[in-house]
Amino acid sequence: MSPHATNADVDYKGSSIAMTHDPAEDEEEYPMLPLHWERFNSFIEDALKVDPNAKILVHCHAGLNRSGVLAAAHLMTNEKIPVIDAVKRLRRVRGNLALCNEGFQRQLIELAHSKELLGESPDINPAAYMMSDKYKMKKKLVKPIRAFDKLTS
């Protein structure tokens, strides 16, 4: 493969590798799931029918949003897990920038709603939040700023 070739340029015929290429935009307004979900999901399901242990690689240019929303949607619907758990798994593997496109996030939530996979409502108990590590860390960060404010007033 030449240094400027992409995976889409490689001929996989005759190998055990199945590949599909589906151009899409990484724009907030782009209807990613309405345009690509059915085809993507069918491709994955067909591959798993042939080999239930098949290794599946889903990737886009940066490997974050287009592939991220499709991978999270598949995890969520295939494993019947809440949307937040699917996104957490995705971000554990791809990092916290995965699925940062808010339009794609909304589409994933809409899909979760339609499949009844929103999960439980978050606990917004203020007492529980004040005992959390997140609150304690935030409190530590705020103290130096308040001390500085007293010196300058």
N, CA, C and O atoms as a DFTB+ gen file, in Angstrom:
612 C
 N C O
     1  1       0.855      -1.168       0.000
     2  2       0.000       0.000       0.000
     3  2       0.901       1.231       0.000
     4  3       1.872       1.287       0.754
     5  1       0.592       2.195      -0.822
     6  2       1.398       3.414      -0.876
     7  2       1.164       4.243       0.373
     8  3       0.149       4.060       1.044
     9  1       2.092       5.166       0.711
    10  2       1.932       5.949       1.938
    11  2       0.666       6.798       1.964
    12  3       0.195       7.170       3.039
    13  1       0.111       7.108       0.798
    14  2      -1.082       7.960       0.766
    15  2      -2.361       7.167       0.538
    16  3      -3.439       7.748       0.409
    17  1      -2.250       5.864       0.488
    18  2      -3.435       5.033       0.288
    19  2      -4.219       4.949       1.590
    20  3      -3.658       5.057       2.681
    21  1      -5.497       4.760       1.457
    22  2      -6.337       4.569       2.636
    23  2      -6.855       3.146       2.617
    24  3      -6.701       2.433       1.625
    25  1      -7.469       2.736       3.712
    26  2      -8.050       1.400       3.757
    27  2      -9.086       1.212       2.661
    28  3      -9.277       0.102       2.164
    29  1      -9.757       2.297       2.282
    30  2     -10.764       2.212       1.236
    31  2     -10.126       1.885      -0.111
    32  3     -10.814       1.413      -1.016
    33  1      -8.818       2.127      -0.261
    34  2      -8.118       1.848      -1.512
    35  2      -7.675       0.395      -1.621
    36  3      -7.308      -0.053      -2.707
    37  1      -7.701      -0.341      -0.531
    38  2      -7.211      -1.717      -0.520
    39  2      -8.304      -2.642      -1.049
    40  3      -9.477      -2.483      -0.708
    41  1      -7.921      -3.598      -1.874
    42  2      -8.859      -4.577      -2.403
    43  2      -8.876      -5.784      -1.466
    44  3      -7.892      -6.518      -1.377
    45  1      -9.988      -5.987      -0.771
    46  2     -10.092      -7.081       0.188
    47  2     -10.695      -8.341      -0.423
    48  3     -10.874      -9.336       0.280
    49  1     -11.011      -8.319      -1.716
    50  2     -11.587      -9.500      -2.367
    51  2     -10.616     -10.670      -2.238
    52  3      -9.405     -10.511      -2.391
    53  1     -11.161     -11.828      -1.959
    54  2     -10.326     -13.010      -1.809
    55  2      -9.786     -13.183      -0.397
    56  3      -9.160     -14.200      -0.097
    57  1     -10.016     -12.213       0.470
    58  2      -9.575     -12.344       1.865
    59  2     -10.801     -12.642       2.724
    60  3     -11.926     -12.659       2.225
    61  1     -10.583     -12.870       3.989
    62  2     -11.711     -13.116       4.894
    63  2     -12.204     -11.813       5.516
    64  3     -12.990     -11.826       6.463
    65  1     -11.739     -10.696       4.978
    66  2     -12.123      -9.388       5.512
    67  2     -13.280      -8.822       4.699
    68  3     -13.198      -8.697       3.477
    69  1     -14.352      -8.484       5.396
    70  2     -15.484      -7.814       4.755
    71  2     -15.378      -6.339       5.093
    72  3     -15.077      -5.980       6.232
    73  1     -15.621      -5.491       4.125
    74  2     -15.489      -4.055       4.354
    75  2     -16.631      -3.316       3.680
    76  3     -17.122      -3.720       2.626
    77  1     -17.034      -2.247       4.298
    78  2     -17.994      -1.350       3.676
    79  2     -17.481       0.065       3.861
    80  3     -16.779       0.359       4.829
    81  1     -17.823       0.913       2.958
    82  2     -17.406       2.314       3.025
    83  2     -18.659       3.144       2.820
    84  3     -19.348       2.999       1.810
    85  1     -18.950       3.999       3.760
    86  2     -20.184       4.774       3.718
    87  2     -19.868       6.225       4.057
    88  3     -19.876       6.588       5.233
    89  1     -19.589       7.068       3.060
    90  2     -19.227       8.466       3.328
    91  2     -20.302       9.198       4.140
    92  3     -21.497       9.052       3.886
    93  1     -19.853       9.980       5.113
    94  2     -20.757      10.730       5.986
    95  2     -20.049      11.993       6.458
    96  3     -18.822      12.084       6.417
    97  1     -20.828      12.953       6.902
    98  2     -20.291      14.223       7.396
    99  2     -20.239      14.222       8.921
   100  3     -21.087      13.620       9.580
   101  1     -19.243      14.897       9.471
   102  2     -19.148      15.067      10.922
   103  2     -19.594      16.490      11.244
   104  3     -18.796      17.327      11.668
   105  1     -20.870      16.744      11.037
   106  2     -21.481      18.051      11.292
   107  2     -22.657      17.841      12.235
   108  3     -23.347      16.825      12.155
   109  1     -22.886      18.804      13.129
   110  2     -23.959      18.648      14.119
   111  2     -25.330      18.437      13.484
   112  3     -26.153      17.695      14.019
   113  1     -25.580      19.089      12.343
   114  2     -26.900      18.991      11.709
   115  2     -27.038      17.734      10.854
   116  3     -28.143      17.408      10.419
   117  1     -25.940      17.025      10.605
   118  2     -25.968      15.876       9.705
   119  2     -26.774      14.733      10.327
   120  3     -26.509      14.347      11.466
   121  1     -27.748      14.189       9.603
   122  2     -28.581      13.102      10.142
   123  2     -27.876      11.744      10.056
   124  3     -28.244      10.894       9.245
   125  1     -26.883      11.557      10.883
   126  2     -26.038      10.363      10.831
   127  2     -26.839       9.071      11.010
   128  3     -26.793       8.190      10.152
   129  1     -27.559       8.958      12.099
   130  2     -28.291       7.716      12.342
   131  2     -29.439       7.513      11.353
   132  3     -29.610       6.398      10.860
   133  1     -30.231       8.540      11.042
   134  2     -31.280       8.316      10.038
   135  2     -30.742       7.853       8.680
   136  3     -31.392       7.058       8.000
   137  1     -29.572       8.339       8.281
   138  2     -29.032       7.980       6.967
   139  2     -28.178       6.713       6.962
   140  3     -28.096       6.040       5.934
   141  1     -27.546       6.376       8.074
   142  2     -26.545       5.307       8.051
   143  2     -26.795       4.139       9.004
   144  3     -26.187       3.081       8.839
   145  1     -27.662       4.299       9.985
   146  2     -27.825       3.278      11.013
   147  2     -28.290       1.933      10.449
   148  3     -27.697       0.901      10.761
   149  1     -29.331       1.929       9.633
   150  2     -29.884       0.667       9.119
   151  2     -28.825      -0.129       8.352
   152  3     -28.649      -1.325       8.583
   153  1     -28.127       0.545       7.443
   154  2     -27.121      -0.137       6.623
   155  2     -25.968      -0.647       7.497
   156  3     -25.513      -1.781       7.346
   157  1     -25.508       0.208       8.409
   158  2     -24.412      -0.167       9.303
   159  2     -24.801      -1.377      10.150
   160  3     -24.059      -2.356      10.223
   161  1     -25.950      -1.305      10.779
   162  2     -26.389      -2.379      11.663
   163  2     -26.564      -3.683      10.889
   164  3     -26.196      -4.748      11.385
   165  1     -27.118      -3.612       9.686
   166  2     -27.277      -4.813       8.856
   167  2     -25.927      -5.426       8.511
   168  3     -25.767      -6.646       8.544
   169  1     -24.954      -4.577       8.180
   170  2     -23.618      -5.061       7.839
   171  2     -22.999      -5.807       9.026
   172  3     -22.438      -6.890       8.862
   173  1     -23.106      -5.219      10.217
   174  2     -22.550      -5.840      11.428
   175  2     -23.282      -7.150      11.739
   176  3     -22.650      -8.170      12.014
   177  1     -24.605      -7.114      11.693
   178  2     -25.390      -8.317      11.989
   179  2     -25.066      -9.437      11.005
   180  3     -24.953     -10.596      11.404
   181  1     -24.917      -9.103       9.722
   182  2     -24.563     -10.120       8.720
   183  2     -23.193     -10.730       9.019
   184  3     -23.010     -11.942       8.903
   185  1     -22.238      -9.891       9.401
   186  2     -20.893     -10.388       9.730
   187  2     -20.944     -11.321      10.937
   188  3     -20.255     -12.341      10.966
   189  1     -21.753     -10.975      11.927
   190  2     -21.855     -11.805      13.131
   191  2     -22.616     -13.106      12.878
   192  3     -22.398     -14.097      13.575
   193  1     -23.507     -13.106      11.884
   194  2     -24.198     -14.354      11.520
   195  2     -23.204     -15.339      10.908
   196  3     -23.263     -16.539      11.181
   197  1     -22.298     -14.831      10.086
   198  2     -21.279     -15.677       9.455
   199  2     -20.314     -16.208      10.510
   200  3     -19.951     -17.384      10.496
   201  1     -19.904     -15.331      11.425
   202  2     -18.957     -15.719      12.476
   203  2     -19.298     -14.945      13.749
   204  3     -18.955     -13.769      13.864
   205  1     -19.970     -15.596      14.709
   206  2     -20.346     -14.907      15.949
   207  2     -19.155     -14.338      16.723
   208  3     -19.334     -13.463      17.570
   209  1     -17.950     -14.820      16.447
   210  2     -16.746     -14.315      17.113
   211  2     -15.960     -13.352      16.232
   212  3     -14.794     -13.063      16.503
   213  1     -16.598     -12.858      15.183
   214  2     -15.912     -11.964      14.239
   215  2     -15.382     -10.726      14.957
   216  3     -16.023     -10.202      15.868
   217  1     -14.223     -10.272      14.545
   218  2     -13.647      -9.019      15.044
   219  2     -14.139      -7.917      14.116
   220  3     -14.037      -8.038      12.895
   221  1     -14.667      -6.854      14.686
   222  2     -15.250      -5.788      13.878
   223  2     -14.550      -4.480      14.193
   224  3     -14.437      -4.083      15.353
   225  1     -14.088      -3.826      13.160
   226  2     -13.435      -2.526      13.287
   227  2     -14.347      -1.485      12.663
   228  3     -14.742      -1.604      11.503
   229  1     -14.675      -0.473      13.437
   230  2     -15.503       0.625      12.946
   231  2     -14.645       1.869      13.052
   232  3     -14.160       2.209      14.132
   233  1     -14.460       2.542      11.941
   234  2     -13.584       3.708      11.985
   235  2     -14.036       4.777      11.015
   236  3     -14.637       4.483       9.981
   237  1     -13.744       6.009      11.352
   238  2     -13.946       7.143      10.459
   239  2     -12.619       7.893      10.425
   240  3     -11.614       7.382      10.920
   241  1     -12.598       9.066       9.864
   242  2     -11.331       9.791       9.713
   243  2     -10.605       9.958      11.052
   244  3      -9.427       9.616      11.160
   245  1     -11.286      10.472      12.054
   246  2     -10.655      10.687      13.361
   247  2     -10.969       9.562      14.350
   248  3     -10.317       9.450      15.388
   249  1     -11.949       8.741      14.038
   250  2     -12.311       7.648      14.939
   251  2     -13.074       8.097      16.168
   252  3     -13.028       7.433      17.203
   253  1     -13.780       9.227      16.067
   254  2     -14.436       9.775      17.250
   255  2     -15.955       9.903      17.130
   256  3     -16.682       9.365      17.965
   257  1     -16.439      10.594      16.122
   258  2     -17.862      10.922      16.070
   259  2     -18.690      10.024      15.165
   260  3     -19.623       9.374      15.636
   261  1     -18.376       9.972      13.890
   262  2     -19.180       9.158      12.974
   263  2     -19.123       7.690      13.369
   264  3     -20.157       7.041      13.524
   265  1     -17.921       7.172      13.532
   266  2     -17.798       5.770      13.959
   267  2     -18.271       5.621      15.400
   268  3     -18.828       4.586      15.765
   269  1     -18.053       6.640      16.214
   270  2     -18.446       6.590      17.621
   271  2     -19.938       6.435      17.820
   272  3     -20.379       5.605      18.614
   273  1     -20.721       7.232      17.102
   274  2     -22.175       7.154      17.279
   275  2     -22.706       5.818      16.765
   276  3     -23.624       5.247      17.355
   277  1     -22.135       5.319      15.673
   278  2     -22.580       4.025      15.149
   279  2     -22.186       2.881      16.085
   280  3     -22.985       1.978      16.333
   281  1     -20.968       2.917      16.598
   282  2     -20.514       1.871      17.520
   283  2     -21.330       1.901      18.814
   284  3     -21.737       0.852      19.315
   285  1     -21.568       3.096      19.354
   286  2     -22.356       3.212      20.590
   287  2     -23.791       2.739      20.357
   288  3     -24.370       2.063      21.207
   289  1     -24.359       3.093      19.215
   290  2     -25.725       2.661      18.899
   291  2     -25.793       1.138      18.810
   292  3     -26.746       0.525      19.291
   293  1     -24.791       0.540      18.199
   294  2     -24.788      -0.923      18.086
   295  2     -24.622      -1.583      19.460
   296  3     -25.337      -2.530      19.788
   297  1     -23.689      -1.084      20.249
   298  2     -23.510      -1.625      21.608
   299  2     -24.817      -1.545      22.388
   300  3     -25.261      -2.516      23.000
   301  1     -25.414      -0.363      22.348
   302  2     -26.627      -0.103      23.111
   303  2     -27.757      -1.041      22.684
   304  3     -28.397      -1.667      23.529
   305  1     -28.003      -1.139      21.380
   306  2     -29.142      -1.928      20.911
   307  2     -28.855      -3.424      20.907
   308  3     -29.753      -4.221      21.181
   309  1     -27.638      -3.815      20.607
   310  2     -27.297      -5.239      20.546
   311  2     -27.213      -5.854      21.941
   312  3     -27.674      -6.974      22.163
   313  1     -26.623      -5.116      22.877
   314  2     -26.458      -5.638      24.240
   315  2     -27.568      -5.183      25.180
   316  3     -27.595      -5.555      26.353
   317  1     -28.484      -4.371      24.650
   318  2     -29.621      -3.856      25.441
   319  2     -29.141      -3.164      26.716
   320  3     -29.632      -3.434      27.812
   321  1     -28.169      -2.266      26.546
   322  2     -27.644      -1.522      27.693
   323  2     -28.077      -0.060      27.580
   324  3     -28.313       0.424      26.473
   325  1     -28.184       0.646      28.699
   326  2     -28.559       2.056      28.652
   327  2     -27.553       2.878      27.842
   328  3     -26.368       2.552      27.773
   329  1     -28.049       3.932      27.244
   330  2     -27.230       4.779      26.374
   331  2     -25.978       5.278      27.087
   332  3     -24.903       5.307      26.488
   333  1     -26.094       5.667      28.341
   334  2     -24.937       6.207      29.064
   335  2     -23.857       5.136      29.227
   336  3     -22.667       5.449      29.172
   337  1     -24.254       3.882      29.426
   338  2     -23.275       2.793      29.553
   339  2     -22.556       2.545      28.231
   340  3     -21.356       2.270      28.215
   341  1     -23.285       2.642      27.131
   342  2     -22.664       2.469      25.812
   343  2     -21.640       3.573      25.558
   344  3     -20.549       3.306      25.055
   345  1     -21.989       4.807      25.904
   346  2     -21.067       5.936      25.701
   347  2     -19.856       5.809      26.625
   348  3     -18.735       6.106      26.214
   349  1     -20.068       5.375      27.857
   350  2     -18.939       5.172      28.781
   351  2     -17.965       4.133      28.232
   352  3     -16.751       4.329      28.284
   353  1     -18.496       3.031      27.705
   354  2     -17.622       1.997      27.129
   355  2     -16.851       2.539      25.937
   356  3     -15.656       2.279      25.789
   357  1     -17.533       3.287      25.092
   358  2     -16.885       3.889      23.930
   359  2     -15.753       4.811      24.373
   360  3     -14.651       4.745      23.829
   361  1     -16.017       5.661      25.349
   362  2     -15.010       6.631      25.799
   363  2     -13.871       5.968      26.570
   364  3     -12.753       6.482      26.577
   365  1     -14.139       4.846      27.212
   366  2     -13.056       4.113      27.874
   367  2     -12.026       3.649      26.848
   368  3     -10.828       3.618      27.130
   369  1     -12.496       3.293      25.667
   370  2     -11.615       2.795      24.612
   371  2     -11.054       3.928      23.754
   372  3      -9.869       3.918      23.420
   373  1     -11.889       4.903      23.395
   374  2     -11.485       5.945      22.449
   375  2     -11.119       7.271      23.112
   376  3     -10.603       8.163      22.440
   377  1     -11.367       7.422      24.392
   378  2     -11.058       8.670      25.078
   379  2     -12.290       9.551      25.209
   380  3     -13.322       9.297      24.588
   381  1     -12.168      10.589      26.024
   382  2     -13.316      11.440      26.336
   383  2     -13.773      12.335      25.196
   384  3     -14.849      12.927      25.276
   385  1     -12.984      12.445      24.142
   386  2     -13.430      13.229      22.991
   387  2     -14.354      12.432      22.081
   388  3     -15.001      13.001      21.201
   389  1     -14.421      11.131      22.281
   390  2     -15.300      10.297      21.455
   391  2     -16.739      10.752      21.626
   392  3     -17.204      10.998      22.738
   393  1     -17.417      10.855      20.528
   394  2     -18.817      11.264      20.481
   395  2     -19.029      12.643      21.113
   396  3     -19.922      12.825      21.940
   397  1     -18.201      13.603      20.717
   398  2     -18.345      14.975      21.218
   399  2     -19.286      15.799      20.332
   400  3     -19.623      16.928      20.689
   401  1     -19.711      15.270      19.204
   402  2     -20.649      15.945      18.314
   403  2     -22.033      15.914      18.973
   404  3     -22.646      14.852      19.090
   405  1     -22.521      17.088      19.404
   406  2     -23.780      17.153      20.153
   407  2     -24.983      16.727      19.324
   408  3     -25.944      16.181      19.866
   409  1     -24.942      16.967      18.024
   410  2     -26.029      16.506      17.161
   411  2     -26.106      14.988      17.142
   412  3     -27.195      14.415      17.171
   413  1     -24.945      14.334      17.094
   414  2     -24.907      12.872      17.113
   415  2     -25.339      12.351      18.485
   416  3     -25.981      11.305      18.578
   417  1     -24.988      13.077      19.547
   418  2     -25.425      12.686      20.891
   419  2     -26.955      12.693      20.964
   420  3     -27.568      11.765      21.491
   421  1     -27.562      13.762      20.423
   422  2     -29.030      13.855      20.437
   423  2     -29.655      12.695      19.654
   424  3     -30.647      12.108      20.086
   425  1     -29.066      12.374      18.503
   426  2     -29.590      11.269      17.696
   427  2     -29.494       9.943      18.455
   428  3     -30.402       9.114      18.383
   429  1     -28.402       9.751      19.173
   430  2     -28.227       8.524      19.956
   431  2     -29.259       8.459      21.080
   432  3     -29.801       7.392      21.367
   433  1     -29.528       9.584      21.707
   434  2     -30.539       9.635      22.771
   435  2     -31.925       9.349      22.200
   436  3     -32.720       8.646      22.822
   437  1     -32.216       9.894      21.012
   438  2     -33.505       9.614      20.369
   439  2     -33.646       8.122      20.070
   440  3     -34.713       7.544      20.277
   441  1     -32.573       7.500      19.585
   442  2     -32.601       6.056      19.330
   443  2     -32.807       5.300      20.644
   444  3     -33.595       4.356      20.699
   445  1     -32.106       5.709      21.693
   446  2     -32.254       5.068      23.005
   447  2     -33.694       5.185      23.494
   448  3     -34.255       4.229      24.029
   449  1     -34.285       6.354      23.308
   450  2     -35.676       6.563      23.720
   451  2     -36.603       5.624      22.955
   452  3     -37.492       5.012      23.547
   453  1     -36.401       5.506      21.649
   454  2     -37.266       4.652      20.828
   455  2     -37.114       3.170      21.183
   456  3     -38.044       2.390      20.977
   457  1     -35.972       2.782      21.707
   458  2     -35.704       1.381      22.080
   459  2     -35.861       1.148      23.583
   460  3     -35.577       0.059      24.083
   461  1     -36.319       2.188      24.304
   462  2     -36.469       2.139      25.762
   463  2     -35.159       1.785      26.450
   464  3     -35.117       0.939      27.344
   465  1     -34.086       2.452      26.016
   466  2     -32.751       2.212      26.577
   467  2     -32.139       3.485      27.158
   468  3     -30.918       3.644      27.176
   469  1     -32.993       4.386      27.631
   470  2     -32.477       5.606      28.257
   471  2     -31.834       5.311      29.605
   472  3     -30.946       6.047      30.034
   473  1     -32.260       4.260      30.272
   474  2     -31.719       3.943      31.591
   475  2     -32.476       4.690      32.671
   476  3     -33.471       5.365      32.406
   477  1     -31.988       4.555      33.887
   478  2     -32.639       5.196      35.026
   479  2     -32.319       6.677      35.062
   480  3     -31.292       7.116      34.545
   481  1     -33.209       7.444      35.679
   482  2     -32.951       8.871      35.867
   483  2     -31.780       9.033      36.818
   484  3     -31.641       8.267      37.772
   485  1     -30.936      10.025      36.567
   486  2     -29.785      10.219      37.459
   487  2     -30.224      10.662      38.847
   488  3     -31.252      11.320      39.007
   489  1     -29.436      10.293      39.841
   490  2     -29.694      10.699      41.221
   491  2     -29.239      12.143      41.371
   492  3     -28.052      12.439      41.233
   493  1     -30.167      13.035      41.651
   494  2     -29.793      14.444      41.803
   495  2     -29.921      14.883      43.264
   496  3     -30.160      16.056      43.547
   497  1     -29.762      13.946      44.173
   498  2     -29.815      14.216      45.597
   499  2     -28.638      15.125      45.969
   500  3     -27.488      14.697      45.869
   501  1     -28.899      16.373      46.397
   502  2     -27.801      17.295      46.710
   503  2     -26.874      16.778      47.809
   504  3     -25.668      17.023      47.758
   505  1     -27.411      16.071      48.794
   506  2     -26.564      15.554      49.878
   507  2     -25.591      14.511      49.331
   508  3     -24.421      14.490      49.716
   509  1     -26.068      13.653      48.441
   510  2     -25.194      12.636      47.845
   511  2     -24.117      13.302      47.000
   512  3     -22.966      12.865      47.001
   513  1     -24.486      14.363      46.275
   514  2     -23.501      15.068      45.448
   515  2     -22.425      15.704      46.323
   516  3     -21.244      15.659      45.980
   517  1     -22.821      16.297      47.451
   518  2     -21.854      16.970      48.323
   519  2     -20.884      15.976      48.960
   520  3     -19.798      16.369      49.388
   521  1     -21.250      14.714      49.030
   522  2     -20.360      13.694      49.573
   523  2     -19.475      13.079      48.484
   524  3     -18.551      12.325      48.787
   525  1     -19.755      13.398      47.228
   526  2     -19.028      12.766      46.121
   527  2     -17.620      13.329      45.967
   528  3     -17.328      14.446      46.395
   529  1     -16.760      12.534      45.347
   530  2     -15.386      12.969      45.065
   531  2     -15.373      14.161      44.120
   532  3     -14.511      15.034      44.224
   533  1     -16.330      14.198      43.195
   534  2     -16.395      15.302      42.233
   535  2     -16.597      16.633      42.971
   536  3     -15.937      17.623      42.656
   537  1     -17.504      16.654      43.945
   538  2     -17.768      17.871      44.702
   539  2     -16.540      18.269      45.523
   540  3     -16.169      19.442      45.568
   541  1     -15.917      17.287      46.168
   542  2     -14.738      17.572      46.996
   543  2     -13.605      18.148      46.156
   544  3     -12.911      19.065      46.595
   545  1     -13.414      17.616      44.950
   546  2     -12.367      18.120      44.061
   547  2     -12.694      19.550      43.629
   548  3     -11.812      20.408      43.603
   549  1     -13.943      19.803      43.295
   550  2     -14.360      21.140      42.872
   551  2     -14.131      22.135      44.010
   552  3     -13.677      23.256      43.779
   553  1     -14.445      21.725      45.229
   554  2     -14.281      22.582      46.402
   555  2     -12.807      22.949      46.595
   556  3     -12.491      24.091      46.929
   557  1     -11.905      21.985      46.388
   558  2     -10.466      22.253      46.512
   559  2     -10.006      23.265      45.473
   560  3      -9.158      24.110      45.761
   561  1     -10.557      23.184      44.276
   562  2     -10.156      24.097      43.206
   563  2     -10.678      25.508      43.438
   564  3     -10.045      26.479      43.024
   565  1     -11.818      25.629      44.091
   566  2     -12.433      26.941      44.305
   567  2     -11.765      27.702      45.446
   568  3     -11.691      28.930      45.385
   569  1     -11.279      27.028      46.477
   570  2     -10.689      27.694      47.643
   571  2      -9.585      28.690      47.285
   572  3      -9.642      29.828      47.751
   573  1      -8.585      28.322      46.483
   574  2      -7.526      29.283      46.188
   575  2      -8.040      30.540      45.493
   576  3      -7.502      31.629      45.696
   577  1      -9.066      30.393      44.686
   578  2      -9.614      31.558      43.990
   579  2     -10.267      32.490      44.996
   580  3     -10.094      33.705      44.899
   581  1     -11.009      31.964      45.956
   582  2     -11.662      32.792      46.968
   583  2     -10.618      33.483      47.845
   584  3     -10.784      34.649      48.204
   585  1      -9.565      32.784      48.184
   586  2      -8.499      33.394      48.991
   587  2      -7.870      34.551      48.232
   588  3      -7.574      35.590      48.822
   589  1      -7.664      34.385      46.938
   590  2      -7.089      35.446      46.117
   591  2      -8.040      36.636      46.064
   592  3      -7.594      37.783      46.093
   593  1      -9.350      36.379      45.985
   594  2     -10.334      37.462      45.942
   595  2     -10.276      38.308      47.208
   596  3     -10.415      39.529      47.130
   597  1     -10.075      37.691      48.375
   598  2     -10.005      38.434      49.634
   599  2      -8.791      39.351      49.655
   600  3      -8.860      40.459      50.186
   601  1      -7.691      38.904      49.087
   602  2      -6.471      39.714      49.066
   603  2      -6.592      40.918      48.150
   604  3      -5.954      41.946      48.377
   605  1      -7.408      40.790      47.119
   606  2      -7.504      41.876      46.140
   607  2      -8.669      42.812      46.393
   608  3      -8.820      43.798      45.673
   609  1      -9.503      42.538      47.396
   610  2     -10.649      43.425      47.631
   611  2     -10.380      44.407      48.741
   612  3     -11.242      45.224      49.064
